[in-house]
Amino acid sequence: MRPLVATIVVLASLSVGCELNRSAPRQTAERGLELDKTAPTYARRAAVPAMNDEASASGATTGLQLPGATDVLPNLVIRSGTASIQVDSLDRAITLVRALAQRVGGFVAGSITQAGQGQLHSASLELRMPAERFDDAVDGLRSFGKVESVNISAQDVGEEYVDVNARMVNARRLEARLIELLARRTGKLGDVLDVEHELARVREEIERYEGRLRYLRSRAAVSTLTLNVHEQIPVVDQGTRGIIAESLRQSWRNLVALIAFAIQSLGVIAPLALVGSGAWLVARRFRRPPPKPAAA
């Protein structure tokens, strides 16, 4: 009976596909488009509005209407940016960054500070804020110090949102048909178990689609700005006197190094001198005297 169950599931899927081309039924705003309640308050305020009773079955929210298109794309754009700023005081700059985050309704998600001796004092801070306050945060960077660079990126996820939501609506229709098949209980126990297995798979897909939709809405509602703040690199101008003094110090270091090398060489020269002297004395002692000249 497994081929029979597979045929029933295929027919249910085809029926769902045909119904998608017809007028969509009325849907509530609470189903499938509810924001994650654990998200921040400002994320829920800035999220895309959920569908009302007059929304289409595709689940598209109010947004940009493309010419010749039948679906309305939601205005979902994920904005993020990085900036590098030179400041006079690192501690004061970090305080100003935290104040800016509170002023735009966000918070500092993470920070890394380097202020050790002999190191360039710098810090990296990640700000998260409502998407509608992103431009205000970028404009507020000028009050910290010298803005060296600003890089902003935007990713439009409206098309993906519509596609995922349409897949979720289709899966829900298939779920309803499978539930209807289970309610009839016209097959054997094995067939019923197969239908229940297929129903569990469809529900898992629906949960995955709902999670993706929540993620896209949350990411579009919150923007991220990463700040790299550092103090000015110290530059010392030693001048002519400094160069002469450094040359004298280097000469003294060279003289000391030469004397140290000479002292170290004594460890080799002295033994060689002793060995050479001993050899010369031995050779002189055993050397034969020259022959005396003959008498006339």
Backbone bond lengths (Angstrom), bond angles and torsions (degrees), N, CA, C in turn:
res aa  C-N    CA-C-N  psi(-1)  N-CA   C-N-CA  omega(-1)  CA-C   N-CA-C  phi
1 M - - - 1.465 - - 1.523 112.05 -
2 R 1.355 118.02 -4.47 1.463 118.45 -179.59 1.522 112.17 -63.47
3 P 1.382 120.45 -40.15 1.472 118.54 175.29 1.514 112.43 -58.88
4 L 1.331 117.73 -33.71 1.455 120.44 178.65 1.517 110.80 -64.94
5 V 1.336 116.20 -42.44 1.464 119.98 179.58 1.518 110.40 -65.08
6 A 1.349 116.60 -41.58 1.464 119.58 178.56 1.516 111.01 -62.12
7 T 1.338 116.18 -39.17 1.469 119.67 178.06 1.521 111.04 -63.72
8 I 1.342 115.96 -39.93 1.477 119.60 179.47 1.516 110.62 -63.63
9 V 1.347 117.26 -41.72 1.469 120.76 -179.46 1.514 110.78 -65.20
10 V 1.353 117.07 -40.97 1.465 120.61 178.85 1.519 110.76 -63.96
11 L 1.354 116.64 -43.18 1.458 119.77 178.15 1.521 111.33 -63.00
12 A 1.336 116.25 -37.59 1.468 119.00 177.62 1.514 111.10 -64.87
13 S 1.338 117.94 -39.20 1.464 121.09 179.10 1.517 110.94 -65.97
14 L 1.369 116.33 -42.25 1.465 119.23 177.63 1.510 111.43 -63.27
15 S 1.326 116.24 -38.01 1.457 119.70 178.70 1.515 111.44 -64.44
16 V 1.347 115.44 -38.75 1.458 119.16 178.03 1.515 110.78 -65.39
17 G 1.356 117.12 -41.18 1.459 120.02 179.30 1.514 112.17 -62.98
18 C 1.321 116.64 -37.12 1.470 118.99 177.71 1.515 111.56 -67.78
19 E 1.312 116.12 -38.09 1.458 118.96 -178.55 1.517 112.21 -70.02
20 L 1.358 118.09 -23.36 1.461 119.67 178.02 1.516 111.95 -65.14
21 N 1.355 117.22 -26.88 1.462 120.60 179.33 1.521 112.61 -80.91
22 R 1.323 116.88 -11.10 1.457 120.37 179.37 1.516 110.06 -90.69
23 S 1.276 115.55 -175.38 1.467 119.65 178.48 1.517 109.22 -66.58
24 A 1.320 116.14 134.92 1.469 121.38 -176.90 1.514 109.95 -77.92
25 P 1.314 117.36 145.48 1.467 120.23 175.79 1.517 110.39 -73.61
26 R 1.301 114.71 162.09 1.461 121.00 178.92 1.523 108.43 -72.77
27 Q 1.351 115.53 134.96 1.460 121.41 -178.60 1.509 108.87 -124.16
28 T 1.302 115.72 153.06 1.467 121.18 179.25 1.503 109.96 -88.15
29 A 1.340 114.95 158.46 1.466 119.95 -177.62 1.516 111.70 -77.22
30 E 1.343 117.56 -16.18 1.454 118.66 -175.56 1.510 112.35 -81.28
31 R 1.345 118.74 -17.66 1.459 120.17 -170.83 1.520 109.80 -95.57
32 G 1.317 117.25 118.74 1.447 123.41 171.52 1.497 115.81 84.41
33 L 1.337 119.36 -20.90 1.454 121.22 -176.80 1.503 111.34 -119.67
34 E 1.307 117.47 19.10 1.460 120.79 179.61 1.512 109.36 -81.33
35 L 1.347 116.44 132.53 1.463 120.36 -179.26 1.513 110.39 -70.40
36 D 1.305 114.49 152.72 1.457 120.53 176.05 1.521 109.46 -62.57
37 K 1.326 116.32 122.88 1.457 119.88 -175.78 1.516 112.21 -69.73
38 T 1.317 116.60 -15.85 1.460 118.79 178.10 1.516 112.28 -83.31
39 A 1.333 118.69 -8.05 1.455 120.80 179.68 1.514 109.93 -71.31
40 P 1.365 117.02 157.83 1.470 119.64 178.78 1.513 111.88 -60.65
41 T 1.330 115.79 158.11 1.463 120.98 -177.53 1.509 111.34 -61.04
42 Y 1.360 116.34 -42.70 1.449 117.43 -178.11 1.523 111.41 -67.19
43 A 1.363 117.69 -26.28 1.455 119.89 177.38 1.519 110.71 -68.64
44 R 1.341 116.79 -36.07 1.462 119.18 178.91 1.525 110.64 -72.33
45 R 1.346 116.67 -32.63 1.464 118.42 179.06 1.520 111.35 -69.69
46 A 1.353 116.09 -36.92 1.449 119.10 -175.39 1.518 113.20 -89.35
47 A 1.314 118.05 -0.83 1.456 121.32 -177.48 1.525 110.22 -70.25
48 V 1.348 113.38 161.43 1.457 118.36 178.66 1.515 109.43 -68.20
49 P 1.349 119.16 137.10 1.462 121.09 -178.76 1.515 111.11 -60.47
50 A 1.318 115.18 141.89 1.463 119.77 179.30 1.517 110.09 -73.09
51 M 1.331 115.92 164.55 1.465 120.80 -179.63 1.518 110.32 -69.33
52 N 1.329 115.26 143.05 1.459 120.29 173.21 1.521 109.24 -96.90
53 D 1.311 116.25 -170.83 1.469 119.40 -176.51 1.505 112.82 -67.56
54 E 1.342 117.50 -19.58 1.452 120.34 -177.54 1.526 111.83 -96.74
55 A 1.371 118.15 5.43 1.457 120.85 -177.25 1.516 109.77 -70.29
56 S 1.311 115.75 157.25 1.461 120.64 -179.90 1.510 109.75 -79.43
57 A 1.347 115.47 166.84 1.458 120.62 -177.31 1.515 111.62 -69.82
58 S 1.324 117.66 -19.72 1.460 119.38 178.91 1.501 112.49 -71.53
59 G 1.325 118.56 -14.91 1.453 121.36 176.18 1.498 113.16 79.54
60 A 1.313 121.47 13.84 1.453 122.83 -178.92 1.507 109.62 -72.16
61 T 1.335 116.12 141.03 1.456 121.73 178.76 1.509 109.72 -97.08
62 T 1.320 115.10 171.28 1.462 120.20 -178.31 1.512 110.24 -63.13
63 G 1.335 117.36 129.88 1.451 120.03 -178.74 1.505 110.33 -168.90
64 L 1.345 117.29 -143.16 1.442 123.51 -175.53 1.516 109.97 -85.19
65 Q 1.334 116.84 127.65 1.454 122.39 178.35 1.520 108.27 -94.93
66 L 1.317 117.10 113.51 1.448 121.21 179.95 1.526 110.15 -77.80
67 P 1.359 116.84 146.26 1.466 119.37 178.79 1.512 111.47 -61.78
68 G 1.301 116.18 128.91 1.454 121.40 178.18 1.503 114.75 77.45
69 A 1.307 118.30 4.08 1.465 120.95 -178.33 1.514 109.89 -93.88
70 T 1.311 114.71 153.26 1.463 119.70 179.35 1.516 111.88 -100.64
71 D 1.368 117.54 -18.54 1.458 121.77 179.32 1.516 109.83 -104.79
72 V 1.308 116.19 150.29 1.453 122.66 177.74 1.519 108.28 -99.46
73 L 1.340 116.67 118.79 1.456 120.61 -178.93 1.512 110.06 -80.86
74 P 1.314 118.66 131.12 1.466 120.68 177.21 1.520 110.68 -71.84
75 N 1.301 115.23 148.07 1.454 120.91 -179.39 1.526 108.91 -84.83
76 L 1.337 116.09 79.38 1.455 122.56 -179.33 1.525 108.35 -114.11
77 V 1.333 116.55 108.64 1.460 122.63 -179.17 1.520 108.12 -128.66
78 I 1.322 116.57 124.72 1.461 122.29 176.89 1.528 107.89 -92.73
79 R 1.327 117.46 115.28 1.461 122.75 -176.93 1.530 109.78 -110.49
80 S 1.312 115.49 136.93 1.466 121.60 177.40 1.521 108.01 -149.03
81 G 1.338 115.86 162.49 1.452 119.64 -177.85 1.512 111.84 -162.42
82 T 1.338 114.91 162.99 1.460 123.23 175.17 1.514 108.56 -131.77
83 A 1.328 116.64 148.85 1.463 121.90 -179.77 1.514 109.75 -145.59
84 S 1.335 116.12 146.52 1.460 123.08 176.90 1.524 107.87 -119.50
85 I 1.346 116.05 128.41 1.470 121.32 -174.02 1.524 109.09 -132.52
86 Q 1.327 115.51 135.47 1.470 121.96 173.70 1.520 108.59 -99.84
87 V 1.337 116.51 127.45 1.462 121.39 -174.76 1.526 108.91 -125.72
88 D 1.332 115.04 165.07 1.461 120.93 177.56 1.526 111.96 -82.47
89 S 1.339 116.57 -38.39 1.464 121.37 -179.25 1.515 108.91 -132.30
90 L 1.321 116.53 125.46 1.459 120.37 -177.60 1.526 111.41 -68.59
91 D 1.316 117.52 -43.21 1.463 120.53 -178.86 1.522 111.16 -62.21
92 R 1.308 116.52 -43.22 1.468 119.88 178.86 1.528 110.58 -64.98
93 A 1.331 117.32 -38.79 1.465 120.36 179.87 1.526 111.14 -64.78
94 I 1.328 118.05 -41.24 1.464 120.52 178.96 1.520 110.40 -62.70
95 T 1.338 116.91 -40.07 1.472 120.32 177.32 1.523 111.13 -62.61
96 L 1.335 116.77 -40.95 1.467 120.13 179.36 1.525 111.32 -67.35
97 V 1.308 117.25 -36.01 1.473 120.17 179.10 1.527 110.30 -64.96
98 R 1.315 117.32 -43.50 1.465 119.97 178.65 1.530 110.64 -64.95
99 A 1.320 116.75 -37.50 1.470 119.55 177.60 1.529 110.40 -65.74
100 L 1.330 117.54 -39.53 1.464 120.78 177.93 1.531 110.73 -63.82
101 A 1.315 117.72 -41.07 1.465 120.45 178.97 1.524 111.21 -60.60
102 Q 1.315 117.36 -41.63 1.462 120.18 178.23 1.523 111.34 -68.93
103 R 1.330 116.43 -34.75 1.470 119.39 -177.99 1.524 112.32 -67.70
104 V 1.314 117.80 -33.33 1.464 120.47 -179.97 1.525 111.85 -93.31
105 G 1.324 117.88 7.89 1.458 120.79 177.21 1.502 114.67 80.62
106 G 1.347 117.93 22.49 1.453 120.71 -179.98 1.509 111.57 -117.70
107 F 1.331 115.91 -155.23 1.458 121.20 -178.51 1.524 108.64 -158.34
108 V 1.340 116.08 164.39 1.467 122.63 177.07 1.523 107.58 -90.67
109 A 1.333 116.63 111.80 1.459 121.14 -175.67 1.519 112.36 -78.98
110 G 1.326 118.39 -28.14 1.461 120.62 -179.39 1.515 109.83 -167.43
111 S 1.339 116.12 154.57 1.463 120.82 -179.69 1.520 109.75 -151.26
112 I 1.346 115.58 145.95 1.467 123.88 175.64 1.522 107.27 -131.19
113 T 1.345 117.06 126.06 1.460 122.04 -175.99 1.520 109.80 -121.71
114 Q 1.343 116.68 137.67 1.459 123.93 174.91 1.523 108.24 -125.57
115 A 1.320 117.07 112.82 1.466 121.22 -177.57 1.518 110.84 -142.53
116 G 1.318 117.81 34.02 1.452 121.20 -179.51 1.520 112.47 -77.94
117 Q 1.316 116.29 166.84 1.453 121.21 -179.87 1.519 110.03 -69.53
118 G 1.313 115.82 131.75 1.452 121.09 -177.98 1.509 114.17 81.26
119 Q 1.335 118.84 2.18 1.463 122.61 179.04 1.525 110.12 -108.70
120 L 1.329 114.43 156.27 1.455 119.73 173.32 1.520 109.20 -73.07
121 H 1.325 117.14 122.56 1.456 120.99 -179.02 1.525 108.97 -71.10
122 S 1.327 115.58 117.62 1.459 120.58 -177.30 1.515 109.45 -150.10
123 A 1.339 115.19 164.80 1.466 121.52 179.12 1.521 108.68 -152.38
124 S 1.330 115.04 148.09 1.461 122.69 175.74 1.526 108.17 -121.10
125 L 1.333 116.80 121.24 1.461 121.67 -176.25 1.532 109.28 -125.95
126 E 1.325 115.60 138.41 1.468 122.22 178.69 1.524 109.36 -109.49
127 L 1.327 116.03 118.25 1.460 121.98 -179.37 1.522 109.63 -104.38
128 R 1.338 115.93 138.27 1.459 121.94 173.95 1.517 108.21 -124.78
129 M 1.327 115.29 135.25 1.465 120.52 -172.56 1.530 108.65 -151.40
130 P 1.341 117.47 166.31 1.462 119.45 173.88 1.516 111.21 -60.05
131 A 1.317 116.45 144.72 1.464 120.36 -175.84 1.517 112.17 -59.58
132 E 1.339 118.09 -34.41 1.463 119.91 -178.06 1.519 112.75 -73.07
133 R 1.334 118.31 -12.34 1.468 121.37 178.32 1.523 112.49 -104.07
134 F 1.325 117.65 10.30 1.460 120.93 -177.74 1.528 111.12 -64.62
135 D 1.327 117.70 -44.41 1.466 120.58 179.65 1.525 111.61 -64.00
136 D 1.331 117.55 -36.37 1.468 119.97 177.96 1.527 110.52 -64.27
137 A 1.331 117.05 -37.50 1.464 119.91 178.67 1.526 111.25 -67.00
138 V 1.332 117.21 -40.49 1.465 120.29 178.97 1.533 110.73 -65.84
139 D 1.327 117.27 -40.11 1.467 120.21 177.92 1.528 111.99 -65.40
140 G 1.322 117.83 -29.38 1.457 120.54 -178.44 1.515 114.20 -77.58
141 L 1.329 118.45 -4.24 1.460 120.44 -179.06 1.524 112.35 -71.51
142 R 1.321 117.20 -23.35 1.471 119.66 -177.27 1.512 112.69 -66.12
143 S 1.308 117.57 -23.27 1.462 120.33 -178.49 1.526 112.38 -77.75
144 F 1.332 119.07 -9.61 1.448 121.31 -178.48 1.526 112.47 -82.05
145 G 1.320 116.43 -38.88 1.455 121.18 -175.33 1.514 110.27 168.17
146 K 1.316 116.43 -145.36 1.460 122.41 -178.63 1.527 109.20 -87.24
147 V 1.331 116.35 114.55 1.464 121.69 179.22 1.526 108.31 -80.64
148 E 1.329 116.47 113.00 1.463 120.81 -177.05 1.522 112.46 -86.08
149 S 1.317 118.46 -38.75 1.466 121.26 -179.40 1.519 109.71 -157.48
150 V 1.337 115.27 148.68 1.459 122.85 176.58 1.528 107.87 -139.84
151 N 1.306 117.61 123.04 1.467 123.29 178.16 1.529 109.06 -121.50
152 I 1.317 116.73 122.99 1.472 122.67 -177.63 1.526 108.59 -122.98
153 S 1.321 116.44 134.56 1.464 122.00 177.87 1.519 109.32 -127.57
154 A 1.333 115.72 150.48 1.464 121.88 179.50 1.526 108.74 -137.06
155 Q 1.319 116.07 134.33 1.461 122.62 -179.49 1.525 109.25 -123.72
156 D 1.316 116.12 116.79 1.467 121.71 -179.77 1.528 108.81 -85.93
157 V 1.335 116.07 117.21 1.468 121.61 -179.04 1.519 111.34 -112.73
158 G 1.333 117.77 18.12 1.455 120.86 -179.60 1.518 112.88 -64.00
159 E 1.341 116.54 -40.65 1.468 119.62 -179.61 1.525 110.68 -65.37
160 E 1.324 116.77 -42.09 1.466 119.90 177.63 1.521 110.83 -63.82
161 Y 1.341 116.73 -37.74 1.461 120.33 179.56 1.530 110.55 -61.35
162 V 1.334 116.86 -46.08 1.464 120.71 -179.60 1.527 110.44 -63.83
163 D 1.335 117.36 -42.15 1.460 120.96 -178.67 1.532 111.20 -64.22
164 V 1.327 116.99 -46.46 1.463 120.48 -179.52 1.525 110.78 -65.20
165 N 1.329 116.62 -39.90 1.465 119.69 -179.11 1.534 110.93 -66.47
166 A 1.346 116.91 -37.77 1.465 119.66 177.06 1.528 111.23 -64.58
167 R 1.340 116.23 -39.98 1.463 119.03 176.85 1.534 111.11 -63.77
168 M 1.339 116.00 -37.35 1.449 119.16 179.88 1.534 111.09 -66.79
169 V 1.335 117.10 -41.12 1.462 120.54 178.69 1.527 110.28 -63.59
170 N 1.328 116.35 -41.37 1.467 120.14 178.34 1.524 110.52 -63.17
171 A 1.332 117.04 -41.74 1.459 120.41 179.40 1.520 111.03 -65.76
172 R 1.318 117.45 -35.19 1.471 119.77 178.33 1.525 111.12 -67.29
173 R 1.318 117.37 -36.29 1.464 119.87 177.74 1.536 109.96 -66.02
174 L 1.347 115.82 -41.98 1.456 118.99 176.97 1.521 110.52 -63.84
175 E 1.326 116.89 -37.11 1.461 120.83 176.99 1.527 110.79 -60.70
176 A 1.334 117.00 -42.23 1.464 120.46 -179.79 1.524 111.42 -64.80
177 R 1.335 116.98 -39.16 1.458 119.23 179.15 1.533 111.45 -67.64
178 L 1.328 116.41 -39.25 1.462 119.38 178.51 1.527 111.04 -65.87
179 I 1.324 116.07 -38.91 1.467 118.94 176.57 1.522 110.46 -63.08
180 E 1.323 115.94 -37.51 1.470 119.66 177.70 1.524 111.36 -65.00
181 L 1.343 116.44 -38.82 1.462 119.54 177.44 1.527 111.45 -65.25
182 L 1.321 116.39 -39.08 1.468 119.16 177.80 1.517 111.81 -66.52
183 A 1.330 116.85 -33.17 1.466 119.65 -178.79 1.529 111.40 -67.92
184 R 1.314 116.46 -29.00 1.466 118.48 -178.99 1.522 111.55 -75.44
185 R 1.361 117.74 -35.10 1.463 122.24 179.20 1.537 111.42 52.62
186 T 1.339 116.71 52.00 1.470 121.11 -177.97 1.523 113.23 -96.22
187 G 1.333 117.73 -2.10 1.456 119.73 -177.75 1.509 112.37 -111.90
188 K 1.310 114.61 -174.98 1.445 120.24 177.18 1.520 110.18 -76.99
189 L 1.329 115.06 174.43 1.459 120.04 -178.33 1.531 110.88 -63.60
190 G 1.336 117.18 -39.03 1.467 120.12 178.71 1.510 112.07 -63.09
191 D 1.357 115.66 -39.77 1.463 119.33 178.44 1.522 111.10 -65.85
192 V 1.334 116.08 -39.60 1.467 119.70 178.91 1.525 110.83 -63.70
193 L 1.323 116.52 -40.85 1.460 120.00 178.69 1.527 111.45 -64.84
194 D 1.337 116.44 -37.18 1.471 119.12 177.67 1.522 111.27 -64.70
195 V 1.337 115.91 -41.12 1.463 119.33 178.39 1.528 110.54 -65.18
196 E 1.330 116.88 -39.62 1.460 119.46 178.26 1.524 111.29 -65.08
197 H 1.314 116.77 -37.06 1.464 120.11 176.71 1.536 110.73 -63.20
198 E 1.313 116.73 -43.50 1.460 121.06 177.31 1.520 111.00 -64.60
199 L 1.315 117.28 -36.70 1.460 121.34 178.31 1.523 110.78 -65.84
200 A 1.321 117.24 -40.12 1.467 120.35 178.09 1.529 110.70 -64.42
201 R 1.339 116.36 -38.66 1.464 119.26 178.16 1.527 111.44 -64.65
202 V 1.322 116.78 -41.98 1.463 120.72 179.97 1.522 110.84 -65.22
203 R 1.323 116.58 -41.36 1.465 119.29 178.68 1.522 111.65 -65.14
204 E 1.321 117.09 -34.93 1.465 120.05 176.11 1.525 110.64 -63.90
205 E 1.320 117.07 -40.25 1.459 120.23 176.14 1.524 111.39 -63.19
206 I 1.323 116.38 -40.82 1.471 119.85 179.31 1.521 110.46 -61.86
207 E 1.322 117.48 -43.21 1.465 120.26 178.74 1.525 110.91 -63.84
208 R 1.322 117.18 -37.18 1.454 120.38 178.88 1.538 110.45 -67.14
209 Y 1.317 117.29 -40.72 1.458 120.76 177.28 1.529 111.23 -64.98
210 E 1.314 116.51 -42.74 1.466 119.71 179.32 1.527 111.10 -62.74
211 G 1.339 117.11 -40.62 1.460 119.91 177.66 1.511 111.90 -63.68
212 R 1.327 117.52 -39.59 1.467 120.06 178.42 1.531 111.18 -65.49
213 L 1.322 116.68 -40.43 1.468 119.87 178.83 1.522 110.93 -64.05
214 R 1.338 117.14 -42.58 1.463 119.70 177.37 1.517 111.35 -61.71
215 Y 1.336 116.26 -40.05 1.465 119.82 -179.92 1.529 110.97 -64.10
216 L 1.337 117.14 -44.43 1.464 119.78 -179.37 1.527 111.27 -63.41
217 R 1.332 117.09 -41.14 1.465 119.09 179.25 1.524 111.19 -66.42
218 S 1.335 116.88 -41.15 1.459 119.80 -179.37 1.529 111.46 -66.76
219 R 1.341 117.13 -42.26 1.466 119.80 -179.78 1.522 111.45 -67.79
220 A 1.328 117.52 -34.97 1.464 119.71 178.23 1.520 111.48 -73.56
221 A 1.314 117.74 -25.51 1.464 120.99 -179.00 1.517 112.57 -80.98
222 V 1.338 117.56 -21.38 1.471 121.76 -176.26 1.521 108.51 -121.50
223 S 1.338 116.49 129.02 1.458 122.31 176.72 1.525 109.72 -104.76
224 T 1.332 115.52 154.55 1.462 122.47 -177.82 1.524 109.56 -121.33
225 L 1.329 116.00 134.00 1.464 122.35 177.97 1.527 107.95 -131.57
226 T 1.325 116.57 118.99 1.466 122.77 -179.86 1.524 109.19 -101.71
227 L 1.337 116.46 124.53 1.460 122.40 -177.50 1.525 109.79 -111.44
228 N 1.337 115.66 130.10 1.466 122.51 172.71 1.525 107.39 -109.04
229 V 1.331 116.28 106.10 1.466 122.67 -174.67 1.526 108.28 -108.66
230 H 1.333 117.56 133.58 1.462 121.09 179.84 1.526 109.69 -147.99
231 E 1.321 114.23 153.02 1.459 119.56 176.73 1.527 110.19 -82.10
232 Q 1.327 116.08 168.82 1.452 120.69 -178.87 1.526 110.34 -70.48
233 I 1.322 116.18 138.97 1.461 121.00 179.07 1.523 109.07 -71.17
234 P 1.345 119.01 123.63 1.465 120.28 -177.89 1.519 111.67 -68.28
235 V 1.340 115.32 132.15 1.462 122.22 178.44 1.522 108.08 -120.02
236 V 1.343 117.94 120.69 1.465 123.31 -177.06 1.521 108.68 -106.62
237 D 1.348 117.00 123.17 1.457 122.82 177.06 1.521 108.51 -99.51
238 Q 1.312 117.65 103.01 1.447 121.35 -175.14 1.525 112.98 -77.62
239 G 1.313 118.02 -29.07 1.452 120.40 178.66 1.521 112.18 75.74
240 T 1.370 115.00 -171.15 1.463 121.13 -176.34 1.514 111.86 -67.98
241 R 1.335 116.85 -43.80 1.457 119.50 -179.44 1.524 111.14 -61.65
242 G 1.284 115.72 -38.91 1.459 118.44 178.48 1.510 112.09 -64.13
243 I 1.332 117.15 -37.38 1.463 120.65 179.85 1.528 110.42 -67.19
244 I 1.349 116.95 -43.54 1.463 120.04 179.17 1.519 110.84 -63.84
245 A 1.329 116.53 -44.38 1.463 119.36 179.60 1.516 111.08 -62.16
246 E 1.319 117.01 -40.26 1.453 119.57 178.35 1.532 111.58 -66.71
247 S 1.355 116.64 -34.38 1.468 120.14 177.27 1.525 111.13 -66.59
248 L 1.352 116.95 -42.23 1.463 119.72 177.48 1.520 111.36 -63.21
249 R 1.318 116.62 -41.49 1.458 119.55 178.23 1.519 111.32 -63.12
250 Q 1.337 115.87 -38.96 1.462 119.49 179.07 1.525 111.07 -67.66
251 S 1.344 116.82 -37.28 1.470 120.01 177.02 1.518 110.93 -63.73
252 W 1.314 117.19 -43.93 1.460 120.68 177.82 1.528 110.98 -61.24
253 R 1.328 116.19 -41.29 1.464 119.25 178.42 1.526 111.10 -64.49
254 N 1.336 117.13 -36.67 1.473 120.11 177.30 1.527 111.56 -66.34
255 L 1.375 117.19 -40.89 1.453 120.49 178.46 1.527 111.46 -63.39
256 V 1.318 115.60 -44.64 1.465 119.74 177.71 1.523 110.59 -61.32
257 A 1.324 116.40 -41.00 1.462 119.70 178.83 1.524 111.07 -63.64
258 L 1.368 117.65 -38.61 1.461 120.89 178.98 1.526 111.15 -65.32
259 I 1.355 117.20 -45.49 1.459 120.55 177.97 1.528 110.63 -61.09
260 A 1.322 116.60 -42.12 1.469 119.80 178.48 1.512 111.20 -62.74
261 F 1.344 116.72 -37.65 1.474 119.49 177.96 1.527 111.19 -66.52
262 A 1.354 116.43 -38.76 1.462 119.55 178.85 1.520 110.99 -64.79
263 I 1.330 116.73 -41.87 1.461 120.01 178.85 1.524 110.44 -63.92
264 Q 1.326 116.01 -41.55 1.466 119.15 178.53 1.526 111.23 -64.84
265 S 1.337 117.05 -31.48 1.474 120.21 -179.29 1.513 112.07 -70.19
266 L 1.346 117.15 -23.67 1.464 119.20 179.16 1.516 111.41 -60.46
267 G 1.278 117.58 -29.34 1.458 120.14 178.84 1.510 112.66 -64.29
268 V 1.333 117.80 -20.45 1.470 121.43 178.42 1.530 110.91 -103.57
269 I 1.354 116.13 -40.93 1.466 120.24 -175.42 1.528 111.34 -68.77
270 A 1.352 117.63 -43.67 1.475 120.63 -177.08 1.530 112.36 -60.26
271 P 1.331 120.87 -48.76 1.473 118.84 177.38 1.524 112.81 -61.57
272 L 1.310 117.30 -38.86 1.465 119.49 179.16 1.529 110.95 -65.08
273 A 1.348 116.72 -38.42 1.474 119.44 178.54 1.519 111.58 -64.97
274 L 1.333 117.43 -41.07 1.461 120.42 178.19 1.528 111.50 -63.74
275 V 1.302 116.56 -44.12 1.457 119.82 179.91 1.522 110.80 -63.93
276 G 1.330 116.67 -41.51 1.467 119.67 179.02 1.515 112.94 -64.94
277 S 1.350 116.32 -40.53 1.468 119.89 179.37 1.526 110.67 -64.67
278 G 1.313 118.27 -44.74 1.467 121.25 178.62 1.501 111.96 -60.63
279 A 1.325 117.38 -41.51 1.455 120.42 179.31 1.528 111.06 -64.59
280 W 1.307 116.11 -38.81 1.468 118.98 -179.83 1.518 110.89 -66.28
281 L 1.344 118.53 -41.22 1.460 121.89 179.58 1.527 111.01 -64.26
282 V 1.302 117.40 -42.78 1.465 120.96 179.78 1.519 110.14 -64.01
283 A 1.289 115.04 -43.38 1.473 117.64 -179.71 1.521 111.42 -65.35
284 R 1.284 119.12 -35.39 1.477 122.23 -179.75 1.521 111.36 -70.63
285 R 1.319 117.28 -35.12 1.458 120.17 -177.81 1.513 111.80 -71.36
286 F 1.279 117.23 -41.70 1.464 119.70 -177.55 1.528 113.26 -91.12
287 R 1.281 116.78 5.05 1.451 117.60 -179.92 1.541 109.23 -74.87
288 R 1.318 120.08 135.56 1.451 124.69 -178.56 1.535 110.02 -70.14
289 P 1.366 116.31 141.01 1.466 118.18 176.37 1.497 111.17 -70.27
290 P 1.275 119.89 149.88 1.466 121.47 179.93 1.541 111.10 -67.28
291 P 1.313 120.66 146.83 1.480 122.91 -179.28 1.539 111.51 -64.23
292 K 1.386 115.38 144.33 1.477 119.95 178.41 1.533 109.89 -77.47
293 P 1.316 115.30 145.79 1.474 117.72 179.05 1.533 110.85 -69.35
294 A 1.303 119.65 149.94 1.472 124.40 -179.60 1.530 110.75 -71.47
295 A 1.354 116.97 149.03 1.480 120.25 -178.97 1.520 109.61 -76.73
296 A 1.316 117.87 149.86 1.438 123.37 -178.03 1.529 109.31 -76.30
